[in-house]
Amino acid sequence: MNPSAQGSRDWLAHRGFGGLDWASQTHAIIIVDAQGRVVEDFEIEHSARGWQKFRERLQPYGSIPFAIETCQGAAVEQLLEAGMIVYPLNPKSAQAYRDRKARERG
């Protein structure tokens, strides 16, 4: 089997794909399914109670890939402790992508 085909199938075996927009007080979380449909969209406080809510709400998804615009800090540590697969994004790259998409929409 082609290694890239195997990787694609493994990737799509995840129950969801997450993104976390972190801030000092609250964090926005979104989960999409393999077809890109939003299945979860909520916020948590940056507190022990907020991270507990995160773990409880995402428990049915198991360990899923999560994108976040940083490679360090408390939010990354909490994602790792929750068993998530963390994909840190360069904030400048993410902003360039958003700017490009905004121009495409007109």
C-alpha positions, 0 to 999 in steps of 0.5 A: 500500500502507498504510504501516503494512502495509509497515512490519509486513512489513519488521519481520517480514522480520528473522531474529530479534529480540534482547534483552540484559540487561546487567550488569557481569560477564555479559550474558544474550542471548535471540533470538526468531523472528517467532512469538515462539519462543525460538531462542537463549538464552545468556550472555556475559562482559563481555570481548572474548572474550564479545563475540566469542562474541556476534558468532559466535553471531549471525552467521547472523541478520545485523543484527537489532533488539535491545532493551536497558534503557539508551541508552549504555555499552559494551554498546550500543556493542558491539551497534552495532559488531556491526551490530545495530539498537538499541532502548533501553528506559527501565528504569522502563518495562520494570520497570512492564511486568514488574510489570503482567505479574506481577500479571496472572499472579496 
